[in-house]
C-alpha cells in the first residue's frame, strides 16, 4: 500500500511539472533555453536556487549525520554567507559586464581557447558526478520503498526518473526551470516542517518543547575549536564553506545560469544575498529534524540503520504514518528534481556553447543539435548513476563535497589567477596544470593520512586551487610581452 501512495504522488507531481513546462515553453528558442530571454524575476530565481542547492541528498543526509558529527555541519553553512557575498560583488559584476551565456567564456577572453575548454570540461565532469550522486540517493530510496516490491530493476527506475526530467526540460530549459524550481523549493520547506510536526506530535511536544529538546540535546553541539586534527574543526569548516560556495555556486554554470537569466546586476545580487542568508535557518531545520529523529528512536527503542542516509527514510516509512510518508515523498522528489533538472540544462548549455560553439543561434540545425545534446546528457546521467550504484557510498553528501574539492580546485585557481593577476600563462599548457593539481592533491591527502594520521577535509579545495595558481604562474614566466593579453 505504501508503494501505491508514493507512485500516485510521483505521477501527480510530475503532471504539475509538465503543466508548468507547457505554459513556459511557448515560442521557445535557444535564447530561452540558455538564458530565459533574461527576463526572470530575481525573487523566483532566489527561491528556486535554494531548492536546486538543497537536493535530495541534503533532505536525506543532513538529518542523518547528526548522530555522528552533531550539528557541526552548521559551521560550514555559516561560511556560506560570506561566500555568497563574494560571488555577488566580485564574480557577478564580471559576468554581467561581459554579457556571458556561460561563465567559462571569461576564461577564453582572459587566457585563450585551451583554458576556456579546460574550465568548461572540469565543470562538466564535476556537475555530472555531483548531480548524478545526488539523484542516485533519491532513486535508491524510491527503489526500496516502491519499485522493489514490484520487481522493477534499478536501471529501469533510474531511466524512468531521468526520462521524466528530460521531458519537462527539453523544450525551454532554464526558462521552465526558474518556475519549476520555485515550486519544488516550497514543497521541500513545507515537507520538512510537516515531518518535524509529525515527529513532535508523536512525542507529545509543542513548539517550545521542540526548541528546548533540540537545544539541550547532546547532539546540538555546533562549534569545534579544540581539535585541529578533526575535519569538523570550526576554521576548516567555515573557510571550506566560503570556498565551496565560491566554486560550487560562483564558478558553477548550473547555479550561475539562473542568475544570468535576471535582467540587471543589482537584482542578481539581491538574489545572491537572499540565497546566502536563507541557508542558515533552512539547514537548522534539517539538523533539528535530525536531533528529533534520534530522540524519537531512543524513546521508542528503535534500532537505527548503520548507514546514516537510511535513518530518515527508515523512520518515516515504518513509524510516522501515511501523512509523514506523503511529506517525505514530496520532499525528496521536489529536491532531487530541482537539482537534476537544472544540472541537465546547464550541462547541455555548456556542451553546446563552450565545446560545440553553437552560441545562441536559432537556426533549425543548432536547435536540433541542442536537443540531441540534451538527450545525450540524460543518457550519461543514467550510466553514471549505475556506476555509483555498483561502487556504493555510506554518506553521499560527504562524497560529493570531497569530489568537488578535487574537480573544482582547478576552476578556483583559473578564476583567481585571471581576476587578481595581470599575467597570462601559456594557454596550450594550462590543461596540463589543471590535471596535475588534483592528482598531486590526492597524493598529499594519502601521504598525510598514512604517515601522520591527518585526515584532510574539504580544505584540500584550497590547496588544489593554490597548486593551480602556482602552475599558472610558472607558465607565465619569461613570456614575451607581445604574447600577453589582459582582459
Secondary structure, 3 states (H helix, E strand, C coil): CHHHHHHHHHHHHHHHHHHHHHHHCCCCCHHHHHHHHHCECHHHHHHHHHHHHHHHHHHHHHHHHHHHHCCCHHHHHHHHHHHHHHHHHHHHHHHHHHCCCCCCHHHHHHCCHHHHHHHHHHHHHHHHHHHHHHHHHHHHHHHHHCHHHHCCCHHHHHHHHHHHHHHHHCCCCHHHHHHHHHHHHHHHHHHHHHHHHHHHHHCCCCHHHHHHHHHHCHHHCCCCCCCCCCCCCHHHHHHHHHHHHHHHHHCCHHHHHHHCCECCHHHHHHHHHHHHHHHHHHHHHHHHHHHHHHHHHHHHCCCCCCCHHHHHHHHHHHHCHHHHHHHHHHHHHHHHHHHHHHHHHHHHHHHHHHHCCCCCCCCHHHHHHHHHHHHHHHHHHHHHHHHHHHHCCCCHHHHHHHHHHHHCHHHHHHHHHHHHCCCCCCHHHHHHHHHHHHHHHHHHHHHHHHHHCCCCCCCHHHHHHHHHHHHHHHHHCCCCHHHCCCC
